[in-house]
């Protein structure tokens, strides 16, 4: 596993373009729209445990560009990532996000249009869900088994061309377990770390057509 630490969101998005064949100008322009914010080392507007604003901009830009219709978030906490996604869906005027957390903190997720908060176990939810989903964002407890089981289900339940994005894949405390779980699930995502975040995103895209 190799990765580069990118100094700007634009640099991260340019690498995503190279990896997945998307439109760089469109992605960068969309990222500039996003002002939801994040944890940002305690200097942001969201509490510890939330994603960084630079990662939220990547999520936002991808949702704006790909225009997914059925989205699933596993691990919502206070709702930072779901708010980034919801803002993109509002701009797109299409798509619905189901956001799942088994803690009562999940109830604190921002009440946004196009968002359906669910209190449940994230792994059990995706295992039992009918799908298909166009976009899955996983930010659970980062245990190897959780990452593995979600990735196994995502491979079955993503639409062709759909994305699985996993948070904290490069974090110094939990990243090794996240990556090991993805490896056990049999997928090889691309990894992105955007400064000043120390968390990182793993992004895997299902083949556009099933063999």
C-alpha atoms as an extended CHARMM CRD file, in Angstrom:
* protein
*
       211  EXT
         1         1  UNK       CA              0.0000000000        0.0000000000        0.0000000000  PROA      1               0.0000000000
         2         2  UNK       CA              1.3900000000        3.3810000000       -1.0410000000  PROA      2               0.0000000000
         3         3  UNK       CA             -0.0760000000        6.8450000000       -0.7310000000  PROA      3               0.0000000000
         4         4  UNK       CA              0.8460000000       10.5040000000       -1.0540000000  PROA      4               0.0000000000
         5         5  UNK       CA             -0.0690000000       13.2960000000        1.3360000000  PROA      5               0.0000000000
         6         6  UNK       CA             -1.6750000000       16.0230000000       -0.7610000000  PROA      6               0.0000000000
         7         7  UNK       CA             -1.3180000000       19.6230000000        0.3580000000  PROA      7               0.0000000000
         8         8  UNK       CA             -4.5940000000       20.8410000000       -1.1170000000  PROA      8               0.0000000000
         9         9  UNK       CA             -8.0460000000       19.4770000000       -1.8720000000  PROA      9               0.0000000000
        10        10  UNK       CA             -7.4340000000       20.3010000000       -5.5480000000  PROA      10              0.0000000000
        11        11  UNK       CA             -4.3410000000       18.0910000000       -5.5980000000  PROA      11              0.0000000000
        12        12  UNK       CA             -6.2990000000       15.2320000000       -4.0370000000  PROA      12              0.0000000000
        13        13  UNK       CA             -9.0720000000       15.6220000000       -6.5880000000  PROA      13              0.0000000000
        14        14  UNK       CA             -6.6110000000       15.6980000000       -9.4650000000  PROA      14              0.0000000000
        15        15  UNK       CA             -5.2710000000       12.3250000000       -8.3020000000  PROA      15              0.0000000000
        16        16  UNK       CA             -8.8270000000       10.9770000000       -7.9880000000  PROA      16              0.0000000000
        17        17  UNK       CA             -9.3810000000       12.0970000000      -11.5780000000  PROA      17              0.0000000000
        18        18  UNK       CA             -6.2580000000       10.1900000000      -12.6440000000  PROA      18              0.0000000000
        19        19  UNK       CA             -7.4080000000        7.0820000000      -10.7570000000  PROA      19              0.0000000000
        20        20  UNK       CA            -11.0680000000        7.0660000000      -11.7880000000  PROA      20              0.0000000000
        21        21  UNK       CA            -11.2950000000        9.0980000000      -14.9890000000  PROA      21              0.0000000000
        22        22  UNK       CA            -13.5210000000       11.9160000000      -13.7110000000  PROA      22              0.0000000000
        23        23  UNK       CA            -13.6400000000       15.5990000000      -14.7070000000  PROA      23              0.0000000000
        24        24  UNK       CA            -10.9820000000       17.5550000000      -12.7750000000  PROA      24              0.0000000000
        25        25  UNK       CA            -12.3710000000       21.0410000000      -13.4330000000  PROA      25              0.0000000000
        26        26  UNK       CA            -15.8450000000       19.9590000000      -12.3630000000  PROA      26              0.0000000000
        27        27  UNK       CA            -14.6380000000       18.2670000000       -9.1760000000  PROA      27              0.0000000000
        28        28  UNK       CA            -12.4980000000       21.2280000000       -8.1160000000  PROA      28              0.0000000000
        29        29  UNK       CA            -15.2750000000       23.7140000000       -8.8270000000  PROA      29              0.0000000000
        30        30  UNK       CA            -17.7470000000       21.6670000000       -6.8100000000  PROA      30              0.0000000000
        31        31  UNK       CA            -15.3480000000       21.3420000000       -3.8650000000  PROA      31              0.0000000000
        32        32  UNK       CA            -15.1360000000       25.1340000000       -3.7070000000  PROA      32              0.0000000000
        33        33  UNK       CA            -18.9010000000       25.2840000000       -3.1390000000  PROA      33              0.0000000000
        34        34  UNK       CA            -18.7200000000       23.2840000000        0.0820000000  PROA      34              0.0000000000
        35        35  UNK       CA            -18.5950000000       25.2780000000        3.3320000000  PROA      35              0.0000000000
        36        36  UNK       CA            -19.9090000000       22.7450000000        5.8730000000  PROA      36              0.0000000000
        37        37  UNK       CA            -16.5920000000       22.5150000000        7.7200000000  PROA      37              0.0000000000
        38        38  UNK       CA            -15.2390000000       19.7590000000        9.9390000000  PROA      38              0.0000000000
        39        39  UNK       CA            -13.2560000000       18.8700000000       13.0630000000  PROA      39              0.0000000000
        40        40  UNK       CA            -10.0170000000       20.4340000000       11.7910000000  PROA      40              0.0000000000
        41        41  UNK       CA             -7.9190000000       19.6060000000       14.8230000000  PROA      41              0.0000000000
        42        42  UNK       CA            -10.3000000000       21.3330000000       17.2090000000  PROA      42              0.0000000000
        43        43  UNK       CA            -10.3870000000       24.5660000000       15.2290000000  PROA      43              0.0000000000
        44        44  UNK       CA            -13.4520000000       23.6570000000       13.1880000000  PROA      44              0.0000000000
        45        45  UNK       CA            -17.1860000000       23.7650000000       13.8210000000  PROA      45              0.0000000000
        46        46  UNK       CA            -17.6950000000       20.0210000000       14.4680000000  PROA      46              0.0000000000
        47        47  UNK       CA            -16.6420000000       18.0060000000       17.5570000000  PROA      47              0.0000000000
        48        48  UNK       CA            -13.7740000000       15.5360000000       17.8530000000  PROA      48              0.0000000000
        49        49  UNK       CA            -14.5440000000       12.3650000000       15.9560000000  PROA      49              0.0000000000
        50        50  UNK       CA            -15.9560000000       14.2470000000       12.9850000000  PROA      50              0.0000000000
        51        51  UNK       CA            -14.1710000000       14.2720000000        9.6550000000  PROA      51              0.0000000000
        52        52  UNK       CA            -11.9300000000       17.1360000000        8.5590000000  PROA      52              0.0000000000
        53        53  UNK       CA            -13.2870000000       19.8390000000        6.2590000000  PROA      53              0.0000000000
        54        54  UNK       CA            -10.8640000000       18.8270000000        3.4770000000  PROA      54              0.0000000000
        55        55  UNK       CA            -12.3420000000       15.3110000000        3.4990000000  PROA      55              0.0000000000
        56        56  UNK       CA            -15.8580000000       16.7040000000        3.5260000000  PROA      56              0.0000000000
        57        57  UNK       CA            -15.0410000000       18.7090000000        0.4040000000  PROA      57              0.0000000000
        58        58  UNK       CA            -13.9110000000       15.5330000000       -1.3580000000  PROA      58              0.0000000000
        59        59  UNK       CA            -17.1790000000       13.7770000000       -0.4290000000  PROA      59              0.0000000000
        60        60  UNK       CA            -19.2020000000       16.7730000000       -1.5410000000  PROA      60              0.0000000000
        61        61  UNK       CA            -17.3950000000       17.0690000000       -4.8840000000  PROA      61              0.0000000000
        62        62  UNK       CA            -17.8000000000       13.3600000000       -5.6560000000  PROA      62              0.0000000000
        63        63  UNK       CA            -21.5310000000       13.4020000000       -4.8760000000  PROA      63              0.0000000000
        64        64  UNK       CA            -22.0310000000       16.5190000000       -6.9760000000  PROA      64              0.0000000000
        65        65  UNK       CA            -20.1410000000       14.9910000000       -9.8960000000  PROA      65              0.0000000000
        66        66  UNK       CA            -21.4820000000       11.4330000000       -9.8420000000  PROA      66              0.0000000000
        67        67  UNK       CA            -25.0830000000       12.4070000000       -8.9350000000  PROA      67              0.0000000000
        68        68  UNK       CA            -25.8520000000        9.1700000000       -7.0320000000  PROA      68              0.0000000000
        69        69  UNK       CA            -29.5110000000        8.4730000000       -6.3330000000  PROA      69              0.0000000000
        70        70  UNK       CA            -29.3280000000        6.0180000000       -3.4300000000  PROA      70              0.0000000000
        71        71  UNK       CA            -26.6320000000        6.6210000000       -0.8070000000  PROA      71              0.0000000000
        72        72  UNK       CA            -25.7400000000        4.8950000000        2.4670000000  PROA      72              0.0000000000
        73        73  UNK       CA            -23.6240000000        6.2260000000        5.3280000000  PROA      73              0.0000000000
        74        74  UNK       CA            -22.5690000000        3.8280000000        8.0950000000  PROA      74              0.0000000000
        75        75  UNK       CA            -21.4420000000        5.7240000000       11.1880000000  PROA      75              0.0000000000
        76        76  UNK       CA            -22.9670000000        9.1850000000       11.3460000000  PROA      76              0.0000000000
        77        77  UNK       CA            -21.9130000000       10.3660000000       14.8280000000  PROA      77              0.0000000000
        78        78  UNK       CA            -22.9200000000       14.0520000000       15.0030000000  PROA      78              0.0000000000
        79        79  UNK       CA            -23.6710000000       14.3590000000       11.3040000000  PROA      79              0.0000000000
        80        80  UNK       CA            -20.7010000000       16.1920000000        9.7760000000  PROA      80              0.0000000000
        81        81  UNK       CA            -20.1880000000       13.8470000000        6.8360000000  PROA      81              0.0000000000
        82        82  UNK       CA            -23.9280000000       13.4230000000        6.2910000000  PROA      82              0.0000000000
        83        83  UNK       CA            -24.2900000000       17.2090000000        6.1760000000  PROA      83              0.0000000000
        84        84  UNK       CA            -21.6190000000       17.4680000000        3.4660000000  PROA      84              0.0000000000
        85        85  UNK       CA            -23.3910000000       14.7680000000        1.4710000000  PROA      85              0.0000000000
        86        86  UNK       CA            -26.8300000000       16.2710000000        2.0450000000  PROA      86              0.0000000000
        87        87  UNK       CA            -25.6400000000       19.6820000000        0.8530000000  PROA      87              0.0000000000
        88        88  UNK       CA            -24.4590000000       18.0780000000       -2.3930000000  PROA      88              0.0000000000
        89        89  UNK       CA            -27.7520000000       16.2270000000       -2.8390000000  PROA      89              0.0000000000
        90        90  UNK       CA            -29.6570000000       19.4690000000       -2.3420000000  PROA      90              0.0000000000
        91        91  UNK       CA            -27.6120000000       21.1190000000       -5.0950000000  PROA      91              0.0000000000
        92        92  UNK       CA            -28.0800000000       18.0990000000       -7.3490000000  PROA      92              0.0000000000
        93        93  UNK       CA            -31.8280000000       18.0490000000       -6.6670000000  PROA      93              0.0000000000
        94        94  UNK       CA            -31.6860000000       14.2660000000       -6.7580000000  PROA      94              0.0000000000
        95        95  UNK       CA            -30.7120000000       11.4550000000       -4.4020000000  PROA      95              0.0000000000
        96        96  UNK       CA            -31.5000000000       10.2090000000       -0.8840000000  PROA      96              0.0000000000
        97        97  UNK       CA            -29.0670000000        9.3800000000        1.9400000000  PROA      97              0.0000000000
        98        98  UNK       CA            -29.7560000000        6.7690000000        4.6190000000  PROA      98              0.0000000000
        99        99  UNK       CA            -27.4010000000        7.4810000000        7.5300000000  PROA      99              0.0000000000
       100       100  UNK       CA            -26.9640000000        4.7430000000       10.1460000000  PROA      100             0.0000000000
       101       101  UNK       CA            -25.5490000000        4.8450000000       13.6690000000  PROA      101             0.0000000000
       102       102  UNK       CA            -26.2570000000        2.6720000000       16.7150000000  PROA      102             0.0000000000
       103       103  UNK       CA            -25.5740000000        5.4790000000       19.2040000000  PROA      103             0.0000000000
       104       104  UNK       CA            -28.0350000000        8.1040000000       20.2850000000  PROA      104             0.0000000000
       105       105  UNK       CA            -25.5320000000       10.6370000000       18.9920000000  PROA      105             0.0000000000
       106       106  UNK       CA            -26.8160000000        9.5780000000       15.5850000000  PROA      106             0.0000000000
       107       107  UNK       CA            -30.0070000000       11.4430000000       16.4180000000  PROA      107             0.0000000000
       108       108  UNK       CA            -27.9530000000       14.6360000000       16.4590000000  PROA      108             0.0000000000
       109       109  UNK       CA            -27.2680000000       14.3200000000       12.7410000000  PROA      109             0.0000000000
       110       110  UNK       CA            -28.3070000000       17.5140000000       11.0240000000  PROA      110             0.0000000000
       111       111  UNK       CA            -31.9410000000       17.3470000000        9.9680000000  PROA      111             0.0000000000
       112       112  UNK       CA            -31.4770000000       17.8330000000        6.2620000000  PROA      112             0.0000000000
       113       113  UNK       CA            -33.7150000000       17.3310000000        3.2830000000  PROA      113             0.0000000000
       114       114  UNK       CA            -32.9700000000       14.0630000000        1.4720000000  PROA      114             0.0000000000
       115       115  UNK       CA            -31.5810000000       12.4160000000        4.6490000000  PROA      115             0.0000000000
       116       116  UNK       CA            -33.1690000000        9.4970000000        6.5020000000  PROA      116             0.0000000000
       117       117  UNK       CA            -31.4210000000        8.9030000000        9.8920000000  PROA      117             0.0000000000
       118       118  UNK       CA            -31.6260000000        5.3340000000       11.2190000000  PROA      118             0.0000000000
       119       119  UNK       CA            -30.4810000000        4.0530000000       14.6370000000  PROA      119             0.0000000000
       120       120  UNK       CA            -29.1130000000        0.5730000000       13.9990000000  PROA      120             0.0000000000
       121       121  UNK       CA            -25.9330000000       -1.4670000000       13.8270000000  PROA      121             0.0000000000
       122       122  UNK       CA            -24.1490000000       -0.4360000000       10.6490000000  PROA      122             0.0000000000
       123       123  UNK       CA            -22.8050000000       -3.8550000000        9.6680000000  PROA      123             0.0000000000
       124       124  UNK       CA            -26.1460000000       -5.5430000000       10.2850000000  PROA      124             0.0000000000
       125       125  UNK       CA            -27.9180000000       -2.8200000000        8.3410000000  PROA      125             0.0000000000
       126       126  UNK       CA            -25.9030000000       -3.2370000000        5.1500000000  PROA      126             0.0000000000
       127       127  UNK       CA            -26.0460000000       -7.0190000000        5.4570000000  PROA      127             0.0000000000
       128       128  UNK       CA            -29.8360000000       -6.9150000000        5.6160000000  PROA      128             0.0000000000
       129       129  UNK       CA            -30.4200000000       -4.0280000000        3.2020000000  PROA      129             0.0000000000
       130       130  UNK       CA            -31.8380000000       -4.8120000000       -0.2040000000  PROA      130             0.0000000000
       131       131  UNK       CA            -29.8170000000       -2.1970000000       -2.0480000000  PROA      131             0.0000000000
       132       132  UNK       CA            -28.5720000000       -1.4900000000       -4.5690000000  PROA      132             0.0000000000
       133       133  UNK       CA            -26.6510000000        1.6460000000       -3.5300000000  PROA      133             0.0000000000
       134       134  UNK       CA            -24.7920000000        4.0580000000       -5.7630000000  PROA      134             0.0000000000
       135       135  UNK       CA            -22.5640000000        5.4190000000       -2.9720000000  PROA      135             0.0000000000
       136       136  UNK       CA            -21.5150000000        3.9610000000        0.4000000000  PROA      136             0.0000000000
       137       137  UNK       CA            -19.5340000000        5.9130000000        3.0090000000  PROA      137             0.0000000000
       138       138  UNK       CA            -18.2470000000        3.8600000000        5.9600000000  PROA      138             0.0000000000
       139       139  UNK       CA            -17.0430000000        5.4930000000        9.1920000000  PROA      139             0.0000000000
       140       140  UNK       CA            -17.7650000000        2.9210000000       11.9010000000  PROA      140             0.0000000000
       141       141  UNK       CA            -15.4780000000        1.8100000000       14.7420000000  PROA      141             0.0000000000
       142       142  UNK       CA            -12.6250000000        0.8510000000       12.3940000000  PROA      142             0.0000000000
       143       143  UNK       CA            -12.2000000000       -2.7090000000       13.5670000000  PROA      143             0.0000000000
       144       144  UNK       CA            -10.7830000000       -5.0910000000       10.9940000000  PROA      144             0.0000000000
       145       145  UNK       CA            -13.9040000000       -7.2560000000       11.0180000000  PROA      145             0.0000000000
       146       146  UNK       CA            -16.2000000000       -4.2610000000       10.5200000000  PROA      146             0.0000000000
       147       147  UNK       CA            -14.2260000000       -2.9050000000        7.5910000000  PROA      147             0.0000000000
       148       148  UNK       CA            -14.0740000000       -6.3730000000        6.0370000000  PROA      148             0.0000000000
       149       149  UNK       CA            -17.7600000000       -7.1480000000        6.4590000000  PROA      149             0.0000000000
       150       150  UNK       CA            -18.9190000000       -3.7830000000        5.1210000000  PROA      150             0.0000000000
       151       151  UNK       CA            -16.6030000000       -4.0630000000        2.1110000000  PROA      151             0.0000000000
       152       152  UNK       CA            -17.8590000000       -7.5750000000        1.3560000000  PROA      152             0.0000000000
       153       153  UNK       CA            -21.4520000000       -6.3580000000        1.3650000000  PROA      153             0.0000000000
       154       154  UNK       CA            -20.6210000000       -3.2060000000       -0.6000000000  PROA      154             0.0000000000
       155       155  UNK       CA            -19.1990000000       -5.3030000000       -3.4190000000  PROA      155             0.0000000000
       156       156  UNK       CA            -22.5380000000       -7.1140000000       -3.6630000000  PROA      156             0.0000000000
       157       157  UNK       CA            -24.8250000000       -4.1430000000       -3.2020000000  PROA      157             0.0000000000
       158       158  UNK       CA            -23.1860000000       -1.2660000000       -5.0520000000  PROA      158             0.0000000000
       159       159  UNK       CA            -24.4870000000       -0.5200000000       -8.5150000000  PROA      159             0.0000000000
       160       160  UNK       CA            -21.9490000000       -0.8570000000      -11.3550000000  PROA      160             0.0000000000
       161       161  UNK       CA            -19.7640000000        2.2490000000      -11.1600000000  PROA      161             0.0000000000
       162       162  UNK       CA            -20.7680000000        2.8870000000       -7.5270000000  PROA      162             0.0000000000
       163       163  UNK       CA            -18.2990000000        4.0810000000       -4.8910000000  PROA      163             0.0000000000
       164       164  UNK       CA            -17.2600000000        2.7220000000       -1.4940000000  PROA      164             0.0000000000
       165       165  UNK       CA            -15.4460000000        5.3570000000        0.5840000000  PROA      165             0.0000000000
       166       166  UNK       CA            -13.9220000000        4.4070000000        3.9390000000  PROA      166             0.0000000000
       167       167  UNK       CA            -12.8000000000        7.0170000000        6.4680000000  PROA      167             0.0000000000
       168       168  UNK       CA             -9.7010000000        6.7830000000        8.7130000000  PROA      168             0.0000000000
       169       169  UNK       CA             -7.9700000000        4.3590000000        6.3520000000  PROA      169             0.0000000000
       170       170  UNK       CA             -4.6040000000        6.0460000000        6.9990000000  PROA      170             0.0000000000
       171       171  UNK       CA             -5.0430000000        7.0360000000       10.6410000000  PROA      171             0.0000000000
       172       172  UNK       CA             -2.0030000000        6.1500000000       12.7460000000  PROA      172             0.0000000000
       173       173  UNK       CA             -4.1140000000        4.3620000000       15.3760000000  PROA      173             0.0000000000
       174       174  UNK       CA             -6.7640000000        2.4910000000       13.3690000000  PROA      174             0.0000000000
       175       175  UNK       CA             -5.7290000000        2.7090000000        9.7230000000  PROA      175             0.0000000000
       176       176  UNK       CA             -3.8530000000       -0.6010000000        9.7050000000  PROA      176             0.0000000000
       177       177  UNK       CA             -6.9780000000       -2.4610000000       10.8190000000  PROA      177             0.0000000000
       178       178  UNK       CA             -9.1290000000       -0.6630000000        8.2500000000  PROA      178             0.0000000000
       179       179  UNK       CA             -6.7090000000       -1.5290000000        5.4500000000  PROA      179             0.0000000000
       180       180  UNK       CA             -6.3980000000       -5.1410000000        6.6150000000  PROA      180             0.0000000000
       181       181  UNK       CA            -10.1750000000       -5.4740000000        6.5880000000  PROA      181             0.0000000000
       182       182  UNK       CA            -10.3990000000       -4.1300000000        3.0430000000  PROA      182             0.0000000000
       183       183  UNK       CA             -7.6610000000       -6.5160000000        1.9530000000  PROA      183             0.0000000000
       184       184  UNK       CA             -9.4820000000       -9.4760000000        3.5170000000  PROA      184             0.0000000000
       185       185  UNK       CA            -12.6060000000       -8.4040000000        1.6210000000  PROA      185             0.0000000000
       186       186  UNK       CA            -10.6290000000       -8.7350000000       -1.5910000000  PROA      186             0.0000000000
       187       187  UNK       CA            -10.6540000000       -5.1370000000       -2.7650000000  PROA      187             0.0000000000
       188       188  UNK       CA             -7.7900000000       -2.8080000000       -3.6370000000  PROA      188             0.0000000000
       189       189  UNK       CA             -8.8640000000        0.7930000000       -3.0630000000  PROA      189             0.0000000000
       190       190  UNK       CA             -6.9060000000        3.9570000000       -3.7380000000  PROA      190             0.0000000000
       191       191  UNK       CA             -5.7850000000        5.8800000000       -0.6460000000  PROA      191             0.0000000000
       192       192  UNK       CA             -5.8070000000        9.6600000000       -0.2080000000  PROA      192             0.0000000000
       193       193  UNK       CA             -4.5350000000       11.8030000000        2.6580000000  PROA      193             0.0000000000
       194       194  UNK       CA             -5.1760000000       15.5370000000        2.3950000000  PROA      194             0.0000000000
       195       195  UNK       CA             -3.3170000000       17.8740000000        4.7650000000  PROA      195             0.0000000000
       196       196  UNK       CA             -3.9060000000       18.7960000000        7.5110000000  PROA      196             0.0000000000
       197       197  UNK       CA             -6.0370000000       15.6730000000        8.0870000000  PROA      197             0.0000000000
       198       198  UNK       CA             -4.3850000000       12.6320000000        9.6600000000  PROA      198             0.0000000000
       199       199  UNK       CA             -7.3180000000       10.3370000000        8.8310000000  PROA      199             0.0000000000
       200       200  UNK       CA             -7.3350000000        9.5320000000        5.1250000000  PROA      200             0.0000000000
       201       201  UNK       CA             -9.8860000000        8.1020000000        2.7250000000  PROA      201             0.0000000000
       202       202  UNK       CA             -9.9150000000        4.7500000000        0.9400000000  PROA      202             0.0000000000
       203       203  UNK       CA            -11.9350000000        4.8900000000       -2.2880000000  PROA      203             0.0000000000
       204       204  UNK       CA            -12.9720000000        1.8500000000       -4.3440000000  PROA      204             0.0000000000
       205       205  UNK       CA            -15.1830000000        1.9290000000       -7.4100000000  PROA      205             0.0000000000
       206       206  UNK       CA            -17.1250000000       -1.0880000000       -8.5980000000  PROA      206             0.0000000000
       207       207  UNK       CA            -16.5650000000       -1.9720000000      -12.2320000000  PROA      207             0.0000000000
       208       208  UNK       CA            -18.9470000000       -0.1670000000      -14.5680000000  PROA      208             0.0000000000
       209       209  UNK       CA            -20.2260000000       -3.4960000000      -15.8920000000  PROA      209             0.0000000000
       210       210  UNK       CA            -20.4430000000       -6.8300000000      -14.1230000000  PROA      210             0.0000000000
       211       211  UNK       CA            -18.4640000000       -9.6900000000      -15.6470000000  PROA      211             0.0000000000
